[in-house]
Amino acid sequence: MKYLYLIDYWVPFPASEGGGLITLIAETDTEAFELLVNEKQFDDRYTDRIMERVVNAQKFGLVDEYESGILEAFTT
């Protein structure tokens, strides 16, 4: 089963002026973490904060099969 994750952006103020929301599909927290770590658009200085945000994310079970990946990333 795959899940839709709604993840709060992990870069602290003032580096990120308002935060953000990342929406992705993954089968496990580990897969979600790997998708985020491997994404070039995110600041890699804060990688140590990502797993906490993934674990605490809102997760919604998906009925149909979807490909894992980042759907949308709104960050400031």
Number of C-alpha atoms within 10 A of each C-alpha: 11 18 21 22 26 20 22 20 21 23 22 12 10 8 10 14 11 12 16 15 16 18 18 21 23 23 17 15 19 13 15 24 18 15 16 21 18 10 11 8 9 16 13 14 8 12 14 11 13 20 18 13 17 23 16 13 17 14 19 12 12 14 9 7 9 14 10 16 16 17 11 11 17 11 16 13
